[in-house]
Amino acid sequence: MPVLGGAYYDFQSAPARSNDWREIMNFRHDDPVEIPKDAVHFTNERVAFVSMGWLYAVTTDGGTNWRVSEISKFLKSGERCGYNCIEDLRIDPNGYGEVRINLISSSPSELQVLQTADFGETWRVK
């Protein structure tokens, strides 16, 4: 099997005061880039989320379980996004939030905004 160049990013989670690390998601990027410091958020002790590229993961039980999704699945037909897809993702303790998306065909100043009311399980255009 050929090895692809670039960088592989593995996101993991462990309970507080534990070394029991479990994989949340992994993401491959064509270039080795730094993980954005604002890509990991802890809303409270139960709700947290992480994003990179077009992937994001959300936990609502303090990191025991994570749901990994692709934001690109919620775009309209013909819309695409690349490695800088998720510009900003926010989800509050009640499950409401929004994500700002860089579409390939849009200018950087025109971000699409989607909203959620179920911790990012589904998204709709704002």
N, CA and C atoms as an extended XYZ file, in Angstrom:
378
Properties=species:S:1:pos:R:3:atomname:S:1:resname:S:1:resid:I:1 pbc="F F F"
N         0.850       -1.175        0.000 N   MET     1
C         0.000        0.000        0.000 CA  MET     1
C         0.892        1.234        0.000 C   MET     1
N         0.670        2.148       -0.952 N   PRO     2
C         1.497        3.351       -0.996 CA  PRO     2
C         1.202        4.273        0.179 C   PRO     2
N         2.228        4.962        0.607 N   VAL     3
C         2.081        5.936        1.683 CA  VAL     3
C         1.856        7.298        1.042 C   VAL     3
N         0.797        7.960        1.451 N   LEU     4
C         0.505        9.286        0.925 CA  LEU     4
C         1.265       10.324        1.735 C   LEU     4
N         1.753       11.344        1.048 N   GLY     5
C         2.450       12.425        1.735 CA  GLY     5
C         1.480       13.271        2.540 C   GLY     5
N         1.993       14.283        3.151 N   GLY     6
C         1.138       15.150        3.953 CA  GLY     6
C         1.260       14.818        5.419 C   GLY     6
N         0.194       15.089        6.137 N   ALA     7
C         0.203       14.871        7.582 CA  ALA     7
C        -1.098       14.203        8.007 C   ALA     7
N        -0.988       13.356        9.003 N   TYR     8
C        -2.142       12.674        9.573 CA  TYR     8
C        -2.322       13.185       11.005 C   TYR     8
N        -3.535       13.614       11.315 N   TYR     9
C        -3.843       14.180       12.621 CA  TYR     9
C        -4.799       13.246       13.350 C   TYR     9
N        -4.382       12.765       14.500 N   ASP    10
C        -5.209       11.892       15.317 CA  ASP    10
C        -5.683       12.675       16.533 C   ASP    10
N        -6.990       12.764       16.689 N   PHE    11
C        -7.584       13.420       17.846 CA  PHE    11
C        -8.023       12.343       18.815 C   PHE    11
N        -7.609       12.484       20.071 N   GLN    12
C        -7.913       11.494       21.098 CA  GLN    12
C        -8.477       12.164       22.336 C   GLN    12
N        -9.143       11.362       23.153 N   SER    13
C        -9.765       11.858       24.377 CA  SER    13
C        -9.518       10.853       25.493 C   SER    13
N        -9.366       11.371       26.710 N   ALA    14
C        -9.220       10.514       27.893 CA  ALA    14
C        -9.970       11.165       29.049 C   ALA    14
N       -10.566       10.373       29.912 N   PRO    15
C       -11.218       10.953       31.096 CA  PRO    15
C       -10.187       11.696       31.955 C   PRO    15
N       -10.671       12.657       32.730 N   ALA    16
C        -9.785       13.420       33.615 CA  ALA    16
C        -9.015       12.474       34.527 C   ALA    16
N        -7.754       12.792       34.749 N   ARG    17
C        -6.858       12.010       35.604 CA  ARG    17
C        -6.747       10.550       35.152 C   ARG    17
N        -6.711       10.346       33.829 N   SER    18
C        -6.616        8.992       33.281 CA  SER    18
C        -5.669        8.988       32.094 C   SER    18
N        -5.071        7.857       31.832 N   ASN    19
C        -4.260        7.666       30.633 CA  ASN    19
C        -4.940        6.711       29.665 C   ASN    19
N        -6.236        6.567       29.782 N   ASP    20
C        -7.024        5.695       28.921 CA  ASP    20
C        -7.478        6.473       27.682 C   ASP    20
N        -6.547        6.727       26.764 N   TRP    21
C        -6.814        7.518       25.575 CA  TRP    21
C        -7.549        6.686       24.536 C   TRP    21
N        -8.581        7.306       23.938 N   ARG    22
C        -9.341        6.666       22.862 CA  ARG    22
C        -9.420        7.619       21.677 C   ARG    22
N        -9.405        7.052       20.489 N   GLU    23
C        -9.458        7.860       19.276 CA  GLU    23
C       -10.835        8.483       19.092 C   GLU    23
N       -10.852        9.762       18.752 N   ILE    24
C       -12.082       10.462       18.398 CA  ILE    24
C       -12.227       10.453       16.884 C   ILE    24
N       -11.227       10.994       16.197 N   MET    25
C       -11.243       11.069       14.734 CA  MET    25
C        -9.824       11.262       14.246 C   MET    25
N        -9.628       11.002       12.965 N   ASN    26
C        -8.349       11.347       12.355 CA  ASN    26
C        -8.620       12.050       11.036 C   ASN    26
N        -7.675       12.885       10.675 N   PHE    27
C        -7.824       13.731        9.497 CA  PHE    27
C        -6.503       13.765        8.759 C   PHE    27
N        -6.556       13.618        7.441 N   ARG    28
C        -5.356       13.703        6.613 CA  ARG    28
C        -5.363       15.023        5.860 C   ARG    28
N        -4.244       15.696        5.910 N   HIS    29
C        -4.075       16.977        5.220 CA  HIS    29
C        -2.913       16.823        4.253 C   HIS    29
N        -3.013       17.428        3.076 N   ASP    30
C        -1.933       17.336        2.088 CA  ASP    30
C        -0.627       17.940        2.588 C   ASP    30
N        -0.732       18.918        3.463 N   ASP    31
C         0.452       19.596        3.986 CA  ASP    31
C         0.463       19.492        5.502 C   ASP    31
N         1.654       19.421        6.092 N   PRO    32
C         1.713       19.448        7.555 CA  PRO    32
C         1.413       20.864        8.047 C   PRO    32
N         0.286       21.030        8.701 N   VAL    33
C        -0.112       22.338        9.236 CA  VAL    33
C        -0.324       22.186       10.740 C   VAL    33
N        -0.259       23.304       11.433 N   GLU    34
C        -0.527       23.276       12.871 CA  GLU    34
C        -2.020       23.063       13.104 C   GLU    34
N        -2.338       22.346       14.165 N   ILE    35
C        -3.736       22.210       14.553 CA  ILE    35
C        -4.166       23.577       15.080 C   ILE    35
N        -5.231       24.146       14.521 N   PRO    36
C        -5.671       25.458       15.004 CA  PRO    36
C        -6.011       25.404       16.492 C   PRO    36
N        -5.472       26.320       17.251 N   LYS    37
C        -5.701       26.323       18.699 CA  LYS    37
C        -7.164       26.519       19.059 C   LYS    37
N        -7.935       27.170       18.189 N   ASP    38
C        -9.351       27.383       18.474 CA  ASP    38
C       -10.235       26.277       17.904 C   ASP    38
N        -9.648       25.169       17.509 N   ALA    39
C       -10.418       24.054       16.948 CA  ALA    39
C       -10.986       23.136       18.030 C   ALA    39
N       -10.492       23.253       19.249 N   VAL    40
C       -10.954       22.414       20.359 CA  VAL    40
C       -11.661       23.305       21.370 C   VAL    40
N       -12.911       22.945       21.695 N   HIS    41
C       -13.698       23.759       22.627 CA  HIS    41
C       -14.337       22.885       23.694 C   HIS    41
N       -14.308       23.379       24.911 N   PHE    42
C       -15.020       22.750       26.024 CA  PHE    42
C       -16.116       23.727       26.438 C   PHE    42
N       -17.372       23.395       26.132 N   THR    43
C       -18.489       24.263       26.487 CA  THR    43
C       -18.761       24.190       27.981 C   THR    43
N       -18.729       22.984       28.503 N   ASN    44
C       -18.844       22.741       29.940 CA  ASN    44
C       -18.235       21.371       30.210 C   ASN    44
N       -18.469       20.784       31.376 N   GLU    45
C       -17.832       19.493       31.708 CA  GLU    45
C       -18.404       18.324       30.900 C   GLU    45
N       -19.507       18.514       30.205 N   ARG    46
C       -20.122       17.427       29.434 CA  ARG    46
C       -20.045       17.639       27.919 C   ARG    46
N       -20.086       18.893       27.478 N   VAL    47
C       -20.145       19.203       26.049 CA  VAL    47
C       -18.804       19.752       25.574 C   VAL    47
N       -18.267       19.119       24.531 N   ALA    48
C       -17.028       19.578       23.908 CA  ALA    48
C       -17.104       19.249       22.421 C   ALA    48
N       -16.306       19.948       21.632 N   PHE    49
C       -16.279       19.676       20.200 CA  PHE    49
C       -14.917       20.049       19.643 C   PHE    49
N       -14.575       19.405       18.540 N   VAL    50
C       -13.297       19.614       17.870 CA  VAL    50
C       -13.569       19.604       16.371 C   VAL    50
N       -12.795       20.385       15.621 N   SER    51
C       -12.966       20.388       14.168 CA  SER    51
C       -11.632       20.573       13.478 C   SER    51
N       -11.564       20.025       12.273 N   MET    52
C       -10.416       20.247       11.401 CA  MET    52
C       -10.855       19.914        9.988 C   MET    52
N       -10.542       20.823        9.063 N   GLY    53
C       -10.960       20.613        7.679 CA  GLY    53
C       -12.471       20.626        7.580 C   GLY    53
N       -13.037       19.537        7.107 N   TRP    54
C       -14.492       19.396        6.977 CA  TRP    54
C       -15.067       18.439        8.020 C   TRP    54
N       -14.217       17.938        8.923 N   LEU    55
C       -14.669       17.017        9.964 CA  LEU    55
C       -14.870       17.738       11.294 C   LEU    55
N       -15.824       17.254       12.055 N   TYR    56
C       -16.004       17.736       13.420 CA  TYR    56
C       -16.530       16.593       14.271 C   TYR    56
N       -16.264       16.658       15.561 N   ALA    57
C       -16.742       15.653       16.512 CA  ALA    57
C       -17.319       16.372       17.719 C   ALA    57
N       -18.398       15.801       18.262 N   VAL    58
C       -19.076       16.402       19.404 CA  VAL    58
C       -19.324       15.331       20.459 C   VAL    58
N       -19.096       15.681       21.727 N   THR    59
C       -19.472       14.817       22.842 CA  THR    59
C       -20.460       15.575       23.721 C   THR    59
N       -21.431       14.857       24.250 N   THR    60
C       -22.398       15.462       25.183 CA  THR    60
C       -22.385       14.730       26.517 C   THR    60
N       -21.435       13.802       26.673 N   ASP    61
C       -21.358       13.020       27.908 CA  ASP    61
C       -19.957       13.044       28.518 C   ASP    61
N       -19.290       14.170       28.382 N   GLY    62
C       -17.978       14.331       28.995 CA  GLY    62
C       -16.863       13.555       28.325 C   GLY    62
N       -17.039       13.181       27.073 N   GLY    63
C       -15.979       12.501       26.334 CA  GLY    63
C       -16.083       10.995       26.290 C   GLY    63
N       -17.105       10.423       26.907 N   THR    64
C       -17.274        8.966       26.841 CA  THR    64
C       -17.580        8.530       25.417 C   THR    64
N       -18.477        9.243       24.762 N   ASN    65
C       -18.854        8.950       23.374 CA  ASN    65
C       -18.722       10.215       22.544 C   ASN    65
N       -18.295       10.044       21.303 N   TRP    66
C       -18.146       11.154       20.364 CA  TRP    66
C       -18.887       10.806       19.077 C   TRP    66
N       -19.532       11.792       18.467 N   ARG    67
C       -20.154       11.629       17.158 CA  ARG    67
C       -19.318       12.429       16.163 C   ARG    67
N       -18.788       11.756       15.166 N   VAL    68
C       -17.958       12.393       14.143 CA  VAL    68
C       -18.805       12.572       12.886 C   VAL    68
N       -18.745       13.760       12.307 N   SER    69
C       -19.524       14.069       11.111 CA  SER    69
C       -18.692       14.905       10.143 C   SER    69
N       -19.164       14.947        8.904 N   GLU    70
C       -18.574       15.799        7.878 CA  GLU    70
C       -19.525       16.949        7.611 C   GLU    70
N       -19.074       18.176        7.804 N   ILE    71
C       -19.933       19.323        7.553 CA  ILE    71
C       -20.294       19.392        6.075 C   ILE    71
N       -19.457       18.843        5.208 N   SER    72
C       -19.727       18.888        3.769 CA  SER    72
C       -21.013       18.145        3.403 C   SER    72
N       -21.471       17.221        4.240 N   LYS    73
C       -22.721       16.498        3.967 CA  LYS    73
C       -23.938       17.405        4.102 C   LYS    73
N       -23.787       18.568        4.704 N   PHE    74
C       -24.898       19.485        4.913 CA  PHE    74
C       -24.892       20.649        3.922 C   PHE    74
N       -23.980       20.613        2.959 N   LEU    75
C       -23.916       21.663        1.950 CA  LEU    75
C       -24.900       21.364        0.827 C   LEU    75
N       -25.305       22.413        0.126 N   LYS    76
C       -26.190       22.255       -1.020 CA  LYS    76
C       -25.440       21.553       -2.143 C   LYS    76
N       -26.188       20.939       -3.046 N   SER    77
C       -25.600       20.273       -4.202 CA  SER    77
C       -24.733       21.262       -4.980 C   SER    77
N       -23.533       20.862       -5.297 N   GLY    78
C       -22.617       21.710       -6.045 CA  GLY    78
C       -21.696       22.553       -5.176 C   GLY    78
N       -22.027       22.709       -3.892 N   GLU    79
C       -21.148       23.462       -3.000 CA  GLU    79
C       -20.054       22.537       -2.478 C   GLU    79
N       -18.848       23.072       -2.407 N   ARG    80
C       -17.721       22.281       -1.916 CA  ARG    80
C       -16.857       23.126       -1.002 C   ARG    80
N       -16.155       22.450       -0.125 N   CYS    81
C       -15.205       23.148        0.739 CA  CYS    81
C       -13.935       22.314        0.830 C   CYS    81
N       -12.839       22.970        1.166 N   GLY    82
C       -11.545       22.300        1.209 CA  GLY    82
C       -11.004       22.172        2.617 C   GLY    82
N        -9.684       22.165        2.714 N   TYR    83
C        -9.022       21.950        3.997 CA  TYR    83
C        -9.321       23.035        5.026 C   TYR    83
N        -9.689       24.220        4.576 N   ASN    84
C       -10.026       25.292        5.503 CA  ASN    84
C       -11.549       25.439        5.620 C   ASN    84
N       -12.276       24.367        5.435 N   CYS    85
C       -13.737       24.372        5.370 CA  CYS    85
C       -14.375       25.014        6.602 C   CYS    85
N       -14.102       24.486        7.766 N   ILE    86
C       -14.732       25.001        8.984 CA  ILE    86
C       -13.906       26.171        9.504 C   ILE    86
N       -14.461       27.355        9.351 N   GLU    87
C       -13.803       28.579        9.825 CA  GLU    87
C       -13.989       28.728       11.335 C   GLU    87
N       -15.209       28.463       11.808 N   ASP    88
C       -15.507       28.620       13.224 CA  ASP    88
C       -16.712       27.745       13.554 C   ASP    88
N       -16.629       27.015       14.640 N   LEU    89
C       -17.712       26.135       15.086 CA  LEU    89
C       -17.981       26.437       16.544 C   LEU    89
N       -19.242       26.657       16.881 N   ARG    90
C       -19.649       26.941       18.262 CA  ARG    90
C       -20.920       26.168       18.569 C   ARG    90
N       -20.950       25.504       19.711 N   ILE    91
C       -22.147       24.799       20.176 CA  ILE    91
C       -22.281       25.072       21.667 C   ILE    91
N       -23.475       25.532       22.090 N   ASP    92
C       -23.671       25.859       23.498 CA  ASP    92
C       -24.143       24.625       24.288 C   ASP    92
N       -24.243       24.720       25.601 N   PRO    93
C       -24.613       23.566       26.429 CA  PRO    93
C       -26.002       22.999       26.137 C   PRO    93
N       -26.863       23.778       25.459 N   ASN    94
C       -28.203       23.307       25.119 CA  ASN    94
C       -28.293       22.710       23.720 C   ASN    94
N       -27.176       22.666       23.005 N   GLY    95
C       -27.152       22.061       21.679 CA  GLY    95
C       -27.318       23.023       20.532 C   GLY    95
N       -27.517       24.313       20.822 N   TYR    96
C       -27.651       25.307       19.768 CA  TYR    96
C       -26.278       25.818       19.378 C   TYR    96
N       -26.111       26.069       18.084 N   GLY    97
C       -24.829       26.594       17.658 CA  GLY    97
C       -24.825       26.955       16.199 C   GLY    97
N       -23.659       27.378       15.750 N   GLU    98
C       -23.498       27.682       14.340 CA  GLU    98
C       -22.069       27.396       13.912 C   GLU    98
N       -21.954       27.205       12.608 N   VAL    99
C       -20.658       26.954       12.007 CA  VAL    99
C       -20.517       27.889       10.810 C   VAL    99
N       -19.352       28.483       10.676 N   ARG   100
C       -19.035       29.335        9.530 CA  ARG   100
C       -18.149       28.525        8.603 C   ARG   100
N       -18.554       28.467        7.334 N   ILE   101
C       -17.905       27.587        6.363 CA  ILE   101
C       -17.304       28.388        5.218 C   ILE   101
N       -16.066       28.041        4.856 N   ASN   102
C       -15.405       28.584        3.676 CA  ASN   102
C       -15.759       27.696        2.486 C   ASN   102
N       -16.558       28.189        1.566 N   LEU   103
C       -16.867       27.438        0.354 CA  LEU   103
C       -15.802       27.725       -0.695 C   LEU   103
N       -15.472       26.738       -1.510 N   ILE   104
C       -14.428       26.907       -2.523 CA  ILE   104
C       -14.787       28.005       -3.509 C   ILE   104
N       -16.045       28.117       -3.882 N   SER   105
C       -16.447       29.094       -4.897 CA  SER   105
C       -16.692       30.490       -4.336 C   SER   105
N       -16.632       30.668       -3.032 N   SER   106
C       -16.912       31.967       -2.420 CA  SER   106
C       -15.633       32.725       -2.127 C   SER   106
N       -15.780       34.034       -1.993 N   SER   107
C       -14.632       34.833       -1.571 CA  SER   107
C       -14.453       34.641       -0.066 C   SER   107
N       -13.248       34.829        0.447 N   PRO   108
C       -13.000       34.633        1.879 CA  PRO   108
C       -13.890       35.488        2.783 C   PRO   108
N       -14.375       36.613        2.279 N   SER   109
C       -15.220       37.469        3.113 CA  SER   109
C       -16.679       37.005        3.132 C   SER   109
N       -17.030       36.033        2.300 N   GLU   110
C       -18.404       35.545        2.224 CA  GLU   110
C       -18.483       34.115        2.754 C   GLU   110
N       -18.563       33.982        4.065 N   LEU   111
C       -18.663       32.672        4.681 CA  LEU   111
C       -20.126       32.256        4.770 C   LEU   111
N       -20.394       30.992        4.522 N   GLN   112
C       -21.744       30.485        4.711 CA  GLN   112
C       -21.918       30.133        6.186 C   GLN   112
N       -23.077       30.407        6.738 N   VAL   113
C       -23.344       30.117        8.140 CA  VAL   113
C       -24.486       29.117        8.229 C   VAL   113
N       -24.237       28.034        8.957 N   LEU   114
C       -25.255       27.024        9.219 CA  LEU   114
C       -25.550       27.024       10.711 C   LEU   114
N       -26.776       26.635       11.063 N   GLN   115
C       -27.175       26.576       12.469 CA  GLN   115
C       -27.621       25.166       12.832 C   GLN   115
N       -27.464       24.837       14.125 N   THR   116
C       -27.905       23.551       14.651 CA  THR   116
C       -28.693       23.786       15.933 C   THR   116
N       -29.579       22.849       16.228 N   ALA   117
C       -30.313       22.871       17.500 CA  ALA   117
C       -30.190       21.516       18.183 C   ALA   117
N       -29.327       20.639       17.635 N   ASP   118
C       -29.193       19.279       18.165 CA  ASP   118
C       -27.728       18.837       18.280 C   ASP   118
N       -26.894       19.740       18.769 N   PHE   119
C       -25.470       19.460       18.986 CA  PHE   119
C       -24.729       19.077       17.703 C   PHE   119
N       -25.159       19.635       16.569 N   GLY   120
C       -24.458       19.398       15.313 CA  GLY   120
C       -24.823       18.109       14.620 C   GLY   120
N       -25.884       17.460       15.055 N   GLU   121
C       -26.320       16.257       14.342 CA  GLU   121
C       -26.897       16.630       12.979 C   GLU   121
N       -27.599       17.769       12.919 N   THR   122
C       -28.093       18.319       11.655 CA  THR   122
C       -27.811       19.812       11.620 C   THR   122
N       -27.722       20.351       10.426 N   TRP   123
C       -27.437       21.779       10.197 CA  TRP   123
C       -28.380       22.318        9.139 C   TRP   123
N       -28.722       23.601        9.249 N   ARG   124
C       -29.529       24.273        8.231 CA  ARG   124
C       -28.942       25.653        7.981 C   ARG   124
N       -29.184       26.183        6.796 N   VAL   125
C       -28.670       27.499        6.445 CA  VAL   125
C       -29.336       28.533        7.319 C   VAL   125
N       -28.534       29.455        7.826 N   LYS   126
C       -29.045       30.526        8.702 CA  LYS   126
C       -29.908       31.478        7.909 C   LYS   126
